[in-house]
Amino acid sequence: MTRYKAIISYDGSGFFGYQVQPNTRTVQAEIEKALEKMHKGKSVRITASGRTDTGVHAKGQVIHFDSELDITAEKFQKALQVMTPFDISFLTVEEAPADFHARFGTVGKEYRYVIKRTKIFDPFSRNFALHYPYELDIAKMKQASERLIGEHDFTSFCSARTERDSKVRTLYSIDFYEEDAETLVIAFQGNGFLYNMVRILTGTLLDAGQGRISPDDITKALLAHDRQKLISKTAPPQGLYLWRVDYE
């Protein structure tokens, strides 16, 4: 039995998220379906670094799986690329130590959120970016982001559906990239993220850029440990990308 680590990317537009769900199309289900065919009907379970929601994309999702097949990692990569749909890509497949774990071995992740600032709605980017035709003060967004850096209880910045007991996470950095006059990218790096956390952080920073909330409002929300104390909406999923997963 050999353990394999794969880095995959996918367009989340056509999936009801990563995780297997009954009677819906998911990333996990499509990959496991391909592995089952390769293993002559035997079920092969894959484990990912984390889930992504409906409509969320991945540039560098990491998965692992175990196989008894006597083939090289390169042939695994080629076979899986052919046997999975065109909205999934296997960037790399390699043999991994038997104790490698895609989820529990992570030491950090990077998510990016893409915002299109065109005045006119672009139908061709509707599944891959948030259309935001309003004025934004990037300096105010950066000032607000500084209050979020470090270790905090992010209860106010995650969905009430978050299952984890501890809401304490560490944000290493929040960076702003103006790729062109029309595209703003916000990159979040941290040791882990809660359910909807990046989308709520994005909504908060957009409000800061509009002058609707101040850095002090963010500090108060962090200390309140209550999602209801934060007025910012959750940004929609289509602008969000799981960009990179780090391991020791």
C-alpha positions as CSV (number, residue, x, y, z in Angstrom):
1,M,0.0,0.0,0.0
2,T,1.4,3.4,-1.0
3,R,0.3,6.8,0.0
4,Y,0.1,9.5,-2.6
5,K,0.0,13.3,-2.2
6,A,-1.6,15.3,-5.0
7,I,-1.9,19.1,-5.6
8,I,-5.1,19.8,-7.5
9,S,-6.8,22.9,-8.9
10,Y,-10.5,23.2,-9.8
11,D,-13.1,25.6,-11.0
12,G,-15.7,25.5,-8.3
13,S,-18.5,27.0,-10.4
14,G,-20.0,23.6,-11.3
15,F,-19.6,21.9,-7.9
16,F,-21.6,21.9,-4.7
17,G,-18.4,22.3,-2.8
18,Y,-15.5,19.9,-2.2
19,Q,-17.0,17.3,0.2
20,V,-19.2,14.4,-0.9
21,Q,-22.9,15.1,-0.5
22,P,-25.9,12.9,-1.6
23,N,-27.2,13.5,-5.1
24,T,-24.9,16.5,-5.9
25,R,-21.8,17.0,-7.9
26,T,-18.7,17.6,-5.7
27,V,-14.9,17.6,-6.3
28,Q,-14.4,14.7,-3.9
29,A,-17.0,12.5,-5.5
30,E,-15.6,13.1,-9.0
31,I,-12.0,12.1,-8.0
32,E,-13.2,9.1,-5.9
33,K,-15.3,8.0,-8.9
34,A,-12.1,8.0,-11.1
35,L,-10.1,6.2,-8.5
36,E,-12.8,3.5,-8.1
37,K,-12.6,2.8,-11.9
38,M,-8.8,2.6,-11.7
39,H,-9.1,0.1,-8.8
40,K,-11.7,-2.1,-10.6
41,G,-14.6,-1.1,-8.5
42,K,-12.9,-0.9,-5.1
43,S,-13.7,2.2,-3.2
44,V,-10.7,4.6,-2.5
45,R,-11.2,7.5,-0.1
46,I,-9.4,10.7,-0.5
47,T,-8.6,13.3,2.2
48,A,-8.2,17.0,1.5
49,S,-6.4,19.8,3.4
50,G,-9.9,21.2,4.0
51,R,-13.3,21.8,2.5
52,T,-14.3,24.4,0.0
53,D,-17.9,25.6,-0.3
54,T,-20.2,25.8,-3.4
55,G,-18.7,28.1,-6.0
56,V,-15.3,28.4,-4.3
57,H,-12.2,27.6,-6.4
58,A,-8.8,26.1,-5.7
59,K,-5.4,26.8,-7.2
60,G,-3.5,24.6,-4.8
61,Q,-5.7,22.2,-2.9
62,V,-3.8,19.2,-1.4
63,I,-5.2,15.7,-1.1
64,H,-3.9,12.3,-0.2
65,F,-5.0,8.7,-0.9
66,D,-3.7,5.2,-0.5
67,S,-3.4,2.7,-3.4
68,E,-2.3,-0.9,-3.9
69,L,-1.7,-0.3,-7.7
70,D,1.8,-0.9,-8.9
71,I,2.2,2.2,-11.1
72,T,4.3,5.3,-10.9
73,A,3.1,8.6,-9.5
74,E,3.5,10.1,-13.0
75,K,1.1,7.5,-14.5
76,F,-1.3,8.2,-11.6
77,Q,-1.3,11.8,-12.5
78,K,-1.9,11.2,-16.2
79,A,-4.7,8.7,-15.6
80,L,-6.5,10.9,-13.1
81,Q,-6.3,13.9,-15.4
82,V,-7.9,11.9,-18.2
83,M,-10.6,10.3,-16.0
84,T,-11.7,13.4,-14.1
85,P,-13.8,16.3,-15.6
86,F,-12.2,19.3,-17.3
87,D,-12.9,21.5,-14.3
88,I,-10.4,19.6,-12.2
89,S,-6.6,19.5,-12.9
90,F,-4.0,17.4,-11.2
91,L,-0.9,19.6,-11.0
92,T,1.3,17.1,-9.3
93,V,1.1,13.5,-7.9
94,E,3.9,12.1,-5.8
95,E,4.6,9.3,-3.4
96,A,4.4,10.5,0.2
97,P,5.4,9.1,3.6
98,A,2.9,6.7,5.1
99,D,2.2,9.2,7.9
100,F,1.6,12.2,5.6
101,H,-1.9,13.6,6.2
102,A,-3.3,16.3,3.9
103,R,-5.5,17.8,6.6
104,F,-3.8,17.3,10.0
105,G,-0.3,18.0,8.6
106,T,-1.0,21.5,7.5
107,V,0.9,24.4,9.1
108,G,-0.6,27.2,7.1
109,K,-2.8,28.2,4.2
110,E,-3.2,31.1,1.8
111,Y,-6.6,32.2,0.4
112,R,-7.1,34.9,-2.2
113,Y,-10.1,36.9,-2.9
114,V,-10.5,38.5,-6.4
115,I,-12.5,41.8,-6.8
116,K,-13.4,43.3,-10.2
117,R,-13.8,47.0,-9.9
118,T,-15.2,47.7,-13.3
119,K,-18.2,50.1,-13.6
120,I,-19.8,47.8,-16.2
121,F,-20.6,44.2,-15.1
122,D,-18.4,41.7,-17.0
123,P,-20.4,38.5,-17.5
124,F,-17.2,36.5,-18.3
125,S,-15.8,37.0,-14.8
126,R,-19.0,36.5,-12.9
127,N,-18.0,33.0,-11.7
128,F,-14.5,34.0,-10.8
129,A,-14.6,37.4,-9.1
130,L,-16.8,39.7,-7.2
131,H,-18.1,42.6,-9.2
132,Y,-17.7,45.7,-7.0
133,P,-18.2,49.0,-8.9
134,Y,-18.0,51.2,-5.9
135,E,-15.2,53.6,-4.7
136,L,-12.7,51.9,-2.3
137,D,-10.0,53.6,-0.2
138,I,-7.3,50.9,-0.2
139,A,-5.3,52.8,2.5
140,K,-8.3,52.5,4.9
141,M,-8.6,48.8,4.0
142,K,-4.9,48.3,4.9
143,Q,-5.3,50.1,8.2
144,A,-8.3,48.0,9.1
145,S,-6.5,44.8,8.2
146,E,-3.7,45.5,10.7
147,R,-6.2,45.0,13.5
148,L,-6.8,41.4,12.3
149,I,-3.2,40.3,12.1
150,G,-2.0,38.0,14.9
151,E,-3.7,35.5,17.1
152,H,-7.3,36.2,17.9
153,D,-10.6,34.5,18.7
154,F,-12.4,34.9,15.3
155,T,-15.9,34.0,16.6
156,S,-17.2,37.3,15.2
157,F,-15.6,36.5,11.8
158,C,-17.0,33.1,11.1
159,S,-20.3,31.5,10.4
160,A,-22.5,30.5,13.2
161,R,-22.5,27.0,11.6
162,T,-18.8,26.6,12.5
163,E,-18.4,23.3,14.3
164,R,-15.0,23.7,15.9
165,D,-14.8,24.4,19.6
166,S,-11.9,26.8,19.5
167,K,-12.2,29.8,17.2
168,V,-8.7,31.0,17.9
169,R,-6.6,31.4,14.8
170,T,-3.5,33.3,13.8
171,L,-3.4,35.5,10.7
172,Y,0.2,36.0,9.5
173,S,-0.6,38.6,6.8
174,I,-3.2,40.3,4.7
175,D,-1.8,41.7,1.5
176,F,-3.4,43.8,-1.2
177,Y,-2.5,43.4,-4.9
178,E,-3.8,45.7,-7.5
179,E,-3.2,43.5,-10.5
180,D,-4.4,46.2,-12.9
181,A,-6.7,49.3,-12.7
182,E,-9.8,47.0,-12.5
183,T,-8.6,44.1,-10.4
184,L,-8.0,44.0,-6.6
185,V,-6.7,40.8,-4.9
186,I,-6.7,40.3,-1.2
187,A,-4.4,37.5,0.0
188,F,-4.9,36.0,3.5
189,Q,-2.2,33.8,5.1
190,G,-2.7,32.1,8.4
191,N,-2.3,28.9,10.3
192,G,-6.0,27.9,9.6
193,F,-9.3,29.4,8.7
194,L,-12.9,28.9,10.1
195,Y,-16.1,28.3,8.1
196,N,-16.7,31.4,5.9
197,M,-13.9,33.3,7.7
198,V,-12.2,34.6,4.6
199,R,-15.4,35.7,3.0
200,I,-16.5,37.6,6.2
201,L,-13.1,39.2,6.5
202,T,-13.3,40.3,2.9
203,G,-16.8,41.8,3.4
204,T,-15.4,43.6,6.5
205,L,-12.5,45.1,4.6
206,L,-14.7,46.2,1.8
207,D,-16.9,48.0,4.3
208,A,-13.7,49.6,5.8
209,G,-12.8,50.7,2.3
210,Q,-16.2,52.4,1.9
211,G,-15.8,54.1,5.3
212,R,-18.7,52.3,6.9
213,I,-16.6,50.8,9.6
214,S,-13.4,51.9,11.3
215,P,-10.4,49.9,12.6
216,D,-11.8,50.4,16.2
217,D,-15.0,48.7,15.1
218,I,-13.0,45.7,14.0
219,T,-11.2,45.5,17.4
220,K,-14.6,45.8,19.2
221,A,-15.9,42.9,17.0
222,L,-12.9,40.7,17.8
223,L,-13.4,41.3,21.5
224,A,-17.2,40.7,21.4
225,H,-16.9,37.1,20.2
226,D,-20.3,37.4,18.5
227,R,-21.0,37.3,14.8
228,Q,-24.1,39.5,15.4
229,K,-21.9,42.3,16.6
230,L,-20.3,42.6,13.1
231,I,-22.5,44.4,10.5
232,S,-20.5,43.4,7.5
233,K,-22.0,40.8,5.1
234,T,-20.3,37.6,4.0
235,A,-18.7,38.2,0.6
236,P,-20.1,35.8,-2.1
237,P,-18.1,32.6,-2.9
238,Q,-17.1,33.1,-6.5
239,G,-14.2,35.4,-5.8
240,L,-12.5,33.1,-3.3
241,Y,-9.6,30.8,-4.1
242,L,-7.7,28.3,-1.9
243,W,-4.3,29.4,-3.2
244,R,-1.7,27.3,-1.3
245,V,-1.4,24.8,1.5
246,D,1.8,24.6,3.5
247,Y,3.4,21.6,5.3
248,E,6.4,21.3,7.5
